[in-house]
Amino acid sequence: MINGNSIYECNVTHTRISPKKHAFQYRVFMLAIDLDSFPNVPLLSQNRFNLFSIDNRDHINTDPEKTIRQNLTTWLSEKDTAIPADAKIILITFPRVLGYSFNPVSFYYIYRNTGEPITAVAEVTNTYREMKLFPLGEPNTEDSFNHTVAKNFYVSPFSDPNDTFHFRVGQPSENWTVHIDNLTDVKPTLLSAIRGDQHKLTASRLAWFAVKYPLISLSIIFRIHLHAILLFLKQIPHFSKSTPIKTLNSKL
């Protein structure tokens, strides 16, 4: 189990293998936050303006009067996953930068107080600020999560919302690895990966990353639109926002 709050400096790769090849990568950082023990670090705040911040509104917010933890445990209970009251929950996410937020994907890790992993959840947000949670089930024998689930969600104009996600999500420790494969008719079409190295969460590290990764949220959404243009120029088939989503076979 991850020990407290930390920073992951990550390399993100996207590799499209069908119907035409296209790949790119970039460097980012993400914060690992204990939902019961928010770090007391200058430059980082919770639910208020700062250079970096974590805001409840950017995450599962089914009830604005409740915390992220409360909303998450309620949602999990509705999926027949009971979470002990003393469970530890770690959120790995992109912070707001000067109040601006865009979180393409975040992850929740839920542990028993003994450190044993219970489950994990991926939280995917598209550029329309629509959000969907994907439960990742129980960890396998390697304490990682390997789960395939119907997407039933509009993420990209270049991927059918009726495709499937295959998640392979490792436990966060000194190193952290995530693979999210988009499958069309069981065949992989887009491979996404995050590989991160853990650092101590300090004000000096945040200040350095503010310089090293300026306006990280804006840079992420800029890259998304830039490569959307390149995919369009490559004449990759695209799907409109109004594409019908088949929900009958969804597990969610």
C-alpha positions as a Markdown table, in Angstrom:
| # | Residue | x | y | z |
|---|---|---|---|---|
| 1 | Met | 0.0 | 0.0 | 0.0 |
| 2 | Ile | 1.2 | 3.5 | -0.8 |
| 3 | Asn | 2.6 | 5.3 | 2.2 |
| 4 | Gly | 0.8 | 8.6 | 2.6 |
| 5 | Asn | 0.6 | 11.5 | 0.2 |
| 6 | Ser | 3.1 | 11.7 | -2.7 |
| 7 | Ile | 3.8 | 12.9 | -6.3 |
| 8 | Tyr | 4.2 | 10.7 | -9.3 |
| 9 | Glu | 6.2 | 12.0 | -12.2 |
| 10 | Cys | 4.8 | 10.1 | -15.2 |
| 11 | Asn | 5.4 | 9.3 | -18.8 |
| 12 | Val | 2.1 | 9.0 | -20.7 |
| 13 | Thr | 2.0 | 7.2 | -24.0 |
| 14 | His | -0.9 | 6.8 | -26.5 |
| 15 | Thr | -0.4 | 4.3 | -29.4 |
| 16 | Arg | -3.1 | 3.9 | -32.0 |
| 17 | Ile | -2.6 | 0.7 | -34.0 |
| 18 | Ser | -5.9 | 0.6 | -36.0 |
| 19 | Pro | -7.2 | 1.6 | -38.4 |
| 20 | Lys | -4.0 | 3.7 | -38.9 |
| 21 | Lys | -0.9 | 4.0 | -36.7 |
| 22 | His | -0.4 | 7.2 | -34.6 |
| 23 | Ala | 1.6 | 7.5 | -31.4 |
| 24 | Phe | 2.7 | 10.3 | -29.1 |
| 25 | Gln | 4.0 | 10.6 | -25.5 |
| 26 | Tyr | 4.4 | 13.3 | -22.9 |
| 27 | Arg | 5.5 | 13.9 | -19.4 |
| 28 | Val | 3.2 | 14.9 | -16.5 |
| 29 | Phe | 2.8 | 14.6 | -12.8 |
| 30 | Met | 0.0 | 13.4 | -10.7 |
| 31 | Leu | -0.7 | 13.6 | -7.0 |
| 32 | Ala | -1.5 | 10.7 | -4.7 |
| 33 | Ile | -3.8 | 12.0 | -2.0 |
| 34 | Asp | -5.0 | 10.2 | 1.2 |
| 35 | Leu | -8.7 | 11.2 | 1.3 |
| 36 | Asp | -8.6 | 11.1 | 5.1 |
| 37 | Ser | -5.4 | 13.0 | 5.6 |
| 38 | Phe | -5.0 | 15.9 | 3.2 |
| 39 | Pro | -1.3 | 17.0 | 3.1 |
| 40 | Asn | -0.4 | 20.2 | 4.9 |
| 41 | Val | 1.9 | 21.5 | 2.1 |
| 42 | Pro | 2.2 | 25.1 | 0.9 |
| 43 | Leu | 1.1 | 25.7 | -2.7 |
| 44 | Leu | -1.5 | 22.9 | -2.4 |
| 45 | Ser | -5.1 | 23.4 | -1.0 |
| 46 | Gln | -8.3 | 21.5 | -0.8 |
| 47 | Asn | -11.5 | 23.1 | -2.2 |
| 48 | Arg | -10.0 | 26.6 | -2.4 |
| 49 | Phe | -7.8 | 28.5 | -4.7 |
| 50 | Asn | -4.0 | 28.0 | -4.8 |
| 51 | Leu | -1.3 | 27.3 | -7.2 |
| 52 | Phe | -2.4 | 23.6 | -7.0 |
| 53 | Ser | -5.6 | 22.3 | -5.5 |
| 54 | Ile | -7.8 | 19.3 | -5.2 |
| 55 | Asp | -11.5 | 20.2 | -5.5 |
| 56 | Asn | -14.4 | 17.9 | -4.7 |
| 57 | Arg | -16.3 | 19.2 | -7.8 |
| 58 | Asp | -13.7 | 17.6 | -10.1 |
| 59 | His | -14.4 | 14.1 | -8.9 |
| 60 | Ile | -17.4 | 11.9 | -8.1 |
| 61 | Asn | -19.9 | 14.5 | -7.0 |
| 62 | Thr | -23.2 | 12.8 | -6.9 |
| 63 | Asp | -24.1 | 14.7 | -3.7 |
| 64 | Pro | -22.3 | 18.1 | -3.4 |
| 65 | Glu | -22.9 | 18.1 | 0.3 |
| 66 | Lys | -20.7 | 15.0 | 0.8 |
| 67 | Thr | -17.0 | 14.5 | 0.5 |
| 68 | Ile | -15.3 | 12.6 | -2.3 |
| 69 | Arg | -14.9 | 9.6 | 0.1 |
| 70 | Gln | -18.5 | 9.6 | 1.1 |
| 71 | Asn | -19.7 | 9.8 | -2.5 |
| 72 | Leu | -17.3 | 7.0 | -3.6 |
| 73 | Thr | -18.2 | 4.6 | -0.8 |
| 74 | Thr | -21.9 | 5.2 | -1.5 |
| 75 | Trp | -21.4 | 4.5 | -5.2 |
| 76 | Leu | -19.4 | 1.3 | -4.4 |
| 77 | Ser | -22.1 | 0.1 | -2.1 |
| 78 | Glu | -24.6 | 0.5 | -4.9 |
| 79 | Lys | -22.3 | -1.8 | -6.9 |
| 80 | Asp | -22.5 | -4.4 | -4.1 |
| 81 | Thr | -19.0 | -3.5 | -2.8 |
| 82 | Ala | -19.0 | -2.7 | 0.9 |
| 83 | Ile | -16.2 | -0.6 | 2.2 |
| 84 | Pro | -15.2 | -0.8 | 5.9 |
| 85 | Ala | -15.5 | 2.5 | 7.8 |
| 86 | Asp | -11.8 | 2.4 | 8.6 |
| 87 | Ala | -10.7 | 1.7 | 5.0 |
| 88 | Lys | -7.9 | 3.8 | 3.6 |
| 89 | Ile | -8.6 | 5.5 | 0.2 |
| 90 | Ile | -5.9 | 7.0 | -2.0 |
| 91 | Leu | -6.8 | 9.2 | -5.0 |
| 92 | Ile | -4.3 | 9.6 | -7.8 |
| 93 | Thr | -5.2 | 12.5 | -10.0 |
| 94 | Phe | -4.2 | 15.7 | -11.7 |
| 95 | Pro | -4.5 | 18.8 | -9.5 |
| 96 | Arg | -6.1 | 22.0 | -10.5 |
| 97 | Val | -3.6 | 24.6 | -11.6 |
| 98 | Leu | -4.5 | 28.2 | -10.6 |
| 99 | Gly | -8.1 | 27.0 | -10.4 |
| 100 | Tyr | -8.3 | 25.3 | -13.8 |
| 101 | Ser | -8.9 | 21.6 | -14.0 |
| 102 | Phe | -9.0 | 18.9 | -16.5 |
| 103 | Asn | -8.7 | 15.3 | -15.3 |
| 104 | Pro | -8.8 | 12.8 | -18.2 |
| 105 | Val | -8.4 | 9.9 | -15.8 |
| 106 | Ser | -8.0 | 9.5 | -12.0 |
| 107 | Phe | -7.8 | 6.4 | -9.9 |
| 108 | Tyr | -9.1 | 5.4 | -6.4 |
| 109 | Tyr | -7.4 | 2.7 | -4.4 |
| 110 | Ile | -9.2 | 1.3 | -1.5 |
| 111 | Tyr | -7.4 | -0.7 | 1.3 |
| 112 | Arg | -8.3 | -2.4 | 4.5 |
| 113 | Asn | -6.7 | -0.9 | 7.6 |
| 114 | Thr | -4.2 | -3.9 | 7.5 |
| 115 | Gly | -3.0 | -2.6 | 4.1 |
| 116 | Glu | -4.8 | -5.3 | 2.1 |
| 117 | Pro | -6.2 | -4.0 | -1.2 |
| 118 | Ile | -10.0 | -4.3 | -1.5 |
| 119 | Thr | -10.7 | -2.8 | -4.9 |
| 120 | Ala | -9.9 | 0.1 | -7.2 |
| 121 | Val | -11.9 | 2.5 | -9.4 |
| 122 | Ala | -11.0 | 4.4 | -12.6 |
| 123 | Glu | -12.6 | 7.8 | -13.1 |
| 124 | Val | -12.7 | 8.9 | -16.7 |
| 125 | Thr | -13.6 | 12.4 | -17.8 |
| 126 | Asn | -14.1 | 13.6 | -21.4 |
| 127 | Thr | -13.5 | 17.0 | -22.9 |
| 128 | Tyr | -17.3 | 17.8 | -22.4 |
| 129 | Arg | -16.6 | 17.5 | -18.6 |
| 130 | Glu | -18.7 | 14.3 | -18.5 |
| 131 | Met | -17.5 | 11.7 | -16.1 |
| 132 | Lys | -17.9 | 8.0 | -15.7 |
| 133 | Leu | -16.6 | 5.6 | -13.0 |
| 134 | Phe | -15.3 | 2.1 | -13.9 |
| 135 | Pro | -15.0 | -0.4 | -11.1 |
| 136 | Leu | -11.9 | -2.6 | -11.4 |
| 137 | Gly | -13.0 | -5.5 | -9.3 |
| 138 | Glu | -10.7 | -7.3 | -6.9 |
| 139 | Pro | -6.9 | -7.4 | -7.2 |
| 140 | Asn | -5.3 | -10.5 | -8.7 |
| 141 | Thr | -2.5 | -12.5 | -7.1 |
| 142 | Glu | 0.0 | -9.9 | -8.0 |
| 143 | Asp | -2.1 | -7.2 | -6.2 |
| 144 | Ser | -2.8 | -5.4 | -9.5 |
| 145 | Phe | -6.2 | -5.0 | -11.2 |
| 146 | Asn | -7.0 | -6.7 | -14.5 |
| 147 | His | -10.5 | -5.9 | -15.7 |
| 148 | Thr | -12.4 | -5.7 | -19.0 |
| 149 | Val | -15.6 | -3.7 | -19.1 |
| 150 | Ala | -18.0 | -2.1 | -21.6 |
| 151 | Lys | -17.1 | 1.5 | -22.1 |
| 152 | Asn | -20.6 | 2.8 | -23.0 |
| 153 | Phe | -19.2 | 6.3 | -22.8 |
| 154 | Tyr | -18.1 | 9.0 | -25.3 |
| 155 | Val | -14.4 | 9.6 | -24.6 |
| 156 | Ser | -12.9 | 10.5 | -28.0 |
| 157 | Pro | -14.4 | 11.2 | -31.4 |
| 158 | Phe | -11.9 | 8.6 | -32.8 |
| 159 | Ser | -13.2 | 5.7 | -30.6 |
| 160 | Asp | -16.6 | 4.1 | -30.7 |
| 161 | Pro | -18.3 | 4.7 | -27.3 |
| 162 | Asn | -19.6 | 1.2 | -27.6 |
| 163 | Asp | -16.0 | -0.2 | -27.5 |
| 164 | Thr | -14.5 | -2.0 | -24.5 |
| 165 | Phe | -11.9 | -0.9 | -22.0 |
| 166 | His | -9.3 | -3.4 | -20.8 |
| 167 | Phe | -7.7 | -2.0 | -17.6 |
| 168 | Arg | -4.4 | -3.3 | -16.2 |
| 169 | Val | -3.8 | -1.1 | -13.2 |
| 170 | Gly | -0.8 | -1.7 | -10.9 |
| 171 | Gln | -0.6 | -0.9 | -7.2 |
| 172 | Pro | 1.1 | 2.5 | -6.4 |
| 173 | Ser | 4.4 | 2.1 | -4.7 |
| 174 | Glu | 7.9 | 3.5 | -5.7 |
| 175 | Asn | 6.8 | 2.8 | -9.3 |
| 176 | Trp | 3.3 | 2.9 | -10.7 |
| 177 | Thr | 2.1 | 1.5 | -14.0 |
| 178 | Val | -1.3 | 1.7 | -15.7 |
| 179 | His | -2.4 | 0.3 | -19.1 |
| 180 | Ile | -5.8 | 1.1 | -20.6 |
| 181 | Asp | -6.5 | -0.6 | -23.9 |
| 182 | Asn | -9.4 | 0.3 | -26.1 |
| 183 | Leu | -10.8 | -2.8 | -27.7 |
| 184 | Thr | -13.0 | -2.9 | -30.8 |
| 185 | Asp | -14.6 | -6.3 | -31.3 |
| 186 | Val | -12.1 | -7.8 | -28.9 |
| 187 | Lys | -9.1 | -6.4 | -30.9 |
| 188 | Pro | -7.0 | -3.6 | -29.5 |
| 189 | Thr | -7.2 | -0.3 | -31.4 |
| 190 | Leu | -5.7 | 2.2 | -29.0 |
| 191 | Leu | -3.1 | 1.5 | -26.2 |
| 192 | Ser | -2.6 | 4.0 | -23.4 |
| 193 | Ala | -0.1 | 3.7 | -20.6 |
| 194 | Ile | 1.0 | 5.7 | -17.6 |
| 195 | Arg | 4.4 | 4.9 | -16.0 |
| 196 | Gly | 5.3 | 6.9 | -12.9 |
| 197 | Asp | 8.0 | 7.3 | -10.3 |
| 198 | Gln | 7.2 | 8.3 | -6.8 |
| 199 | His | 8.5 | 11.4 | -5.1 |
| 200 | Lys | 7.9 | 13.0 | -1.7 |
| 201 | Leu | 5.2 | 15.6 | -1.7 |
| 202 | Thr | 6.8 | 18.9 | -0.6 |
| 203 | Ala | 6.4 | 22.6 | -1.4 |
| 204 | Ser | 9.8 | 22.6 | -3.1 |
| 205 | Arg | 8.8 | 19.7 | -5.4 |
| 206 | Leu | 5.5 | 21.4 | -6.3 |
| 207 | Ala | 7.3 | 24.7 | -7.0 |
| 208 | Trp | 9.8 | 22.9 | -9.2 |
| 209 | Phe | 7.1 | 21.0 | -11.1 |
| 210 | Ala | 5.2 | 24.3 | -11.6 |
| 211 | Val | 8.2 | 25.4 | -13.6 |
| 212 | Lys | 9.0 | 22.0 | -15.2 |
| 213 | Tyr | 5.3 | 21.3 | -16.2 |
| 214 | Pro | 3.8 | 24.8 | -16.6 |
| 215 | Leu | 0.0 | 25.0 | -16.7 |
| 216 | Ile | -0.2 | 21.2 | -16.8 |
| 217 | Ser | -4.0 | 21.0 | -17.2 |
| 218 | Leu | -4.0 | 23.4 | -20.1 |
| 219 | Ser | -1.1 | 21.5 | -21.8 |
| 220 | Ile | -3.0 | 18.2 | -21.5 |
| 221 | Ile | -6.1 | 19.5 | -23.2 |
| 222 | Phe | -4.0 | 21.3 | -25.8 |
| 223 | Arg | -2.3 | 18.0 | -26.7 |
| 224 | Ile | -5.7 | 16.3 | -26.9 |
| 225 | His | -7.0 | 18.8 | -29.5 |
| 226 | Leu | -3.7 | 18.9 | -31.4 |
| 227 | His | -3.6 | 15.2 | -31.9 |
| 228 | Ala | -7.3 | 15.2 | -32.7 |
| 229 | Ile | -6.5 | 17.5 | -35.7 |
| 230 | Leu | -3.7 | 15.1 | -36.7 |
| 231 | Leu | -6.0 | 12.1 | -36.6 |
| 232 | Phe | -8.5 | 14.0 | -38.6 |
| 233 | Leu | -5.9 | 14.8 | -41.2 |
| 234 | Lys | -5.0 | 11.1 | -41.3 |
| 235 | Gln | -8.7 | 10.5 | -42.1 |
| 236 | Ile | -9.2 | 8.3 | -39.1 |
| 237 | Pro | -12.9 | 7.4 | -38.9 |
| 238 | His | -14.6 | 9.5 | -36.2 |
| 239 | Phe | -17.8 | 9.3 | -34.1 |
| 240 | Ser | -20.1 | 12.1 | -33.3 |
| 241 | Lys | -21.2 | 13.0 | -29.8 |
| 242 | Ser | -24.7 | 11.8 | -30.8 |
| 243 | Thr | -23.5 | 8.3 | -31.5 |
| 244 | Pro | -26.1 | 5.9 | -29.9 |
| 245 | Ile | -24.7 | 4.2 | -26.9 |
| 246 | Lys | -25.8 | 0.6 | -26.4 |
| 247 | Thr | -26.3 | 0.2 | -22.7 |
| 248 | Leu | -28.1 | -3.2 | -22.6 |
| 249 | Asn | -24.9 | -5.2 | -22.1 |
| 250 | Ser | -23.2 | -2.8 | -19.8 |
| 251 | Lys | -22.0 | -4.0 | -16.4 |
| 252 | Leu | -22.3 | -0.5 | -14.9 |
